[in-house]
Amino acid sequence: MKRTRLIAILVAMTTIATVAADASAYYHPTIGRFISRDPGPGDSPHPGTSAPAPNTHFPPRDPTGTNQYADGMNLYEYVRSDPVNRVDPTGLWSDKYHDDMTKHAWSAVKTQLDAIHKVDAVTLRYVQHRLKVDNDAIDNMVNFFNLPLHFNSDVMGNGKGNDQWQEYKAAKTRYRTVIKEHEDSINKELKDAAKSSEGWRSNQCRRALWKIANLDHIYQDFFIHVISVKNTSKDPEKPVLEKSWLIWDNGNSPTPDNIGLDQFPSSYRMFGLPVGDHPRFGERVKADVKRYKSEFDARLKAAKKFSAKIYAEQGSAIKRWWKICWCDAQRAAKYQKRLGERSID
């Protein structure tokens, strides 16, 4: 019995050590909190001190201050306080980036929509709010493990070599299939809405807007999760995979509708198991902070640009939705305002 308990303790300690080795923040087990701040103005200090640490592996604090409070006022929180299931190798990711991308895309098309059918400001804010909320819904527990929605590949039992190489290729196909399914669903709802009476149309318009927001998130996750995977083996039966998170920094600029031959969905490392792509890059981030910060910024910039493009282009889903559903949106906005929903005030 004692031996079994000892083995269990050793396994637990090994798992914790493995996860901690890949984390981008120091954790104090006694007080039960992380003791490294989020990046922000100035240099990152050594944990527990105010002295600057120019040689630390943490990225320099953002001199503009834009990232410092991106995830709230608690600068010591790490990955939503869930380090077992989540990782953030650069320490720079924020849940609010999806919101920022949606807001940027909406700003790019709002004037064009108003020119098609002019409505009050409350209606415009209501539609933007629905796009934001339904975009965020892709990260809830119902959808979190639906890997194709996040441009992720399967981790568990994946193994190495040929099995892993085949999974990367299959995951890319699944991602393209998910995009096509969402596009077809949006088209069907809008087609039905255009032919429906006023009462039925509101439901179809609501489902179409939900799918548009979901698809936005699926596109945006591509830019954060895509990795480079190259097979350097000449033997097709025994692939040797060379992986890297550095894509834009190497001069590439892929998009969800133009994925390169050596670009694939990345995989998560779950529950400390020694498989998955994200945490393994943590050590490389520590070794080359500036380059990874440049890569991260380039990915965010590309994601915002693509989000705005798919909204603003001729015949986009949001423009077609607006032509059919603007009146339903106006009624819904007025109804929500009567209920006192502050988000659209």
HUPEGI-V944398 format. One record per residue. N is the residue number from 0. SS is DSSP state (h for helix, s for strand, l for the rest). PHI is phi in whole degrees, 0 to 359 (999 if undefined). BURIAL is b if it has 9 or more other C-alpha atoms within 8 Angstrom, else e. Layout:
BEGIN
((N;SS;PHI;BURIAL) (N;SS;PHI;BURIAL))
END
This chain:
BEGIN
((0;l;999;e) (1;h;297;e) (2;h;295;e) (3;h;298;e) (4;h;294;e) (5;h;297;e) (6;h;299;e) (7;h;298;e) (8;h;295;e) (9;h;297;e) (10;h;298;e) (11;h;297;e) (12;h;295;e) (13;h;295;e) (14;h;298;b) (15;h;298;b) (16;h;296;e) (17;h;295;b) (18;h;296;b) (19;h;296;e) (20;h;296;e) (21;h;264;b) (22;l;287;b) (23;l;256;b) (24;l;214;b) (25;l;281;b) (26;s;241;b) (27;s;256;b) (28;l;292;e) (29;l;286;e) (30;l;273;e) (31;l;69;e) (32;s;206;b) (33;s;279;b) (34;l;241;b) (35;l;240;b) (36;l;283;b) (37;l;292;b) (38;l;300;b) (39;l;193;b) (40;l;300;b) (41;s;87;e) (42;l;271;b) (43;l;291;b) (44;s;277;b) (45;l;297;b) (46;l;306;e) (47;l;81;e) (48;l;229;e) (49;l;252;e) (50;l;283;e) (51;s;295;e) (52;l;231;b) (53;l;298;e) (54;l;261;e) (55;l;292;e) (56;l;277;e) (57;l;282;b) (58;l;298;b) (59;l;301;b) (60;s;293;b) (61;l;294;b) (62;l;295;e) (63;l;276;e) (64;l;80;b) (65;l;288;e) (66;l;265;b) (67;l;301;b) (68;l;247;b) (69;l;298;e) (70;l;254;b) (71;l;116;e) (72;l;282;e) (73;l;277;e) (74;l;282;b) (75;l;251;b) (76;l;281;b) (77;l;233;b) (78;h;41;b) (79;h;56;e) (80;h;59;e) (81;l;226;e) (82;l;289;b) (83;l;290;e) (84;l;255;e) (85;l;231;e) (86;l;223;b) (87;l;212;b) (88;l;306;b) (89;l;272;b) (90;l;73;b) (91;l;249;e) (92;l;285;e) (93;l;225;e) (94;l;299;e) (95;h;284;e) (96;h;296;e) (97;h;298;b) (98;h;297;b) (99;h;297;e) (100;h;296;b) (101;h;296;b) (102;h;297;b) (103;h;295;b) (104;h;295;b) (105;h;296;b) (106;h;298;e) (107;h;289;b) (108;h;243;b) (109;h;303;b) (110;h;295;e) (111;h;294;e) (112;h;293;b) (113;h;296;b) (114;h;286;e) (115;h;288;e) (116;l;215;b) (117;l;283;e) (118;l;228;e) (119;l;284;e) (120;h;296;e) (121;h;297;b) (122;h;295;b) (123;h;298;b) (124;h;291;b) (125;h;297;b) (126;h;296;b) (127;h;299;b) (128;h;297;b) (129;h;296;b) (130;h;298;b) (131;h;294;b) (132;h;296;e) (133;h;286;b) (134;h;294;b) (135;h;298;b) (136;h;297;b) (137;h;294;b) (138;h;266;e) (139;l;282;e) (140;h;295;e) (141;h;294;e) (142;h;255;b) (143;h;300;b) (144;l;265;e) (145;l;276;e) (146;h;304;b) (147;h;300;b) (148;h;294;b) (149;h;246;b) (150;l;52;b) (151;s;239;b) (152;l;255;b) (153;l;286;b) (154;l;255;b) (155;l;295;e) (156;l;65;e) (157;l;284;b) (158;l;71;e) (159;l;229;e) (160;l;66;b) (161;h;296;b) (162;h;300;b) (163;h;292;b) (164;h;298;b) (165;h;293;e) (166;h;294;b) (167;h;301;b) (168;h;293;b) (169;h;293;e) (170;h;295;b) (171;h;295;b) (172;h;296;e) (173;h;297;b) (174;h;297;b) (175;h;297;e) (176;h;295;e) (177;h;298;b) (178;h;299;b) (179;h;297;e) (180;h;297;e) (181;h;292;b) (182;h;299;b) (183;h;296;e) (184;h;295;b) (185;h;299;b) (186;h;299;e) (187;h;294;e) (188;h;297;b) (189;h;290;b) (190;h;296;e) (191;h;293;b) (192;h;296;b) (193;h;296;e) (194;h;261;e) (195;l;271;b) (196;l;285;e) (197;h;302;e) (198;h;295;e) (199;h;283;b) (200;h;297;b) (201;h;298;b) (202;h;293;e) (203;h;292;b) (204;h;295;b) (205;h;295;e) (206;h;294;b) (207;h;295;b) (208;h;295;b) (209;h;300;b) (210;h;293;b) (211;h;298;b) (212;h;294;b) (213;h;301;b) (214;h;295;b) (215;h;303;b) (216;h;296;b) (217;h;299;b) (218;h;296;b) (219;h;296;b) (220;h;295;b) (221;h;305;b) (222;h;291;b) (223;h;271;b) (224;h;257;b) (225;s;293;b) (226;s;229;b) (227;s;266;b) (228;s;228;b) (229;s;241;e) (230;s;268;e) (231;l;267;e) (232;l;270;b) (233;l;271;e) (234;l;265;e) (235;l;298;e) (236;l;274;e) (237;l;226;e) (238;l;296;b) (239;l;241;e) (240;s;263;b) (241;s;250;b) (242;s;245;e) (243;s;203;b) (244;l;271;e) (245;l;279;b) (246;l;239;b) (247;h;294;b) (248;h;295;b) (249;h;265;e) (250;l;93;e) (251;l;265;e) (252;l;212;e) (253;l;288;e) (254;s;224;b) (255;l;301;e) (256;l;261;e) (257;s;210;e) (258;l;273;e) (259;l;292;e) (260;l;297;e) (261;l;255;e) (262;s;246;b) (263;s;218;b) (264;s;294;b) (265;s;276;b) (266;l;237;b) (267;l;271;b) (268;l;260;b) (269;l;252;b) (270;l;55;e) (271;l;78;b) (272;l;290;e) (273;l;281;e) (274;l;224;b) (275;l;108;b) (276;l;265;b) (277;l;303;b) (278;l;296;b) (279;h;297;b) (280;h;280;b) (281;h;303;b) (282;h;295;b) (283;h;289;e) (284;h;299;b) (285;h;299;b) (286;h;281;e) (287;l;214;e) (288;h;300;b) (289;h;299;e) (290;h;292;e) (291;h;288;b) (292;h;296;b) (293;h;297;b) (294;h;297;b) (295;h;299;b) (296;h;297;e) (297;h;294;b) (298;h;295;b) (299;h;297;b) (300;h;298;e) (301;h;294;b) (302;h;295;b) (303;h;296;b) (304;h;296;b) (305;h;291;b) (306;h;301;b) (307;h;293;b) (308;h;296;b) (309;h;289;e) (310;h;280;b) (311;h;275;b) (312;l;293;e) (313;l;300;e) (314;l;74;e) (315;l;295;b) (316;h;299;b) (317;h;291;b) (318;h;289;b) (319;h;294;b) (320;h;299;b) (321;h;298;b) (322;h;299;b) (323;h;268;b) (324;h;248;b) (325;h;301;b) (326;h;293;e) (327;h;295;b) (328;h;297;b) (329;h;296;b) (330;h;295;e) (331;h;296;e) (332;h;295;b) (333;h;295;b) (334;h;295;e) (335;h;295;b) (336;h;293;b) (337;h;296;e) (338;h;284;e) (339;l;86;e) (340;l;287;b) (341;h;293;e) (342;h;296;e) (343;h;248;b) (344;l;286;e))
END
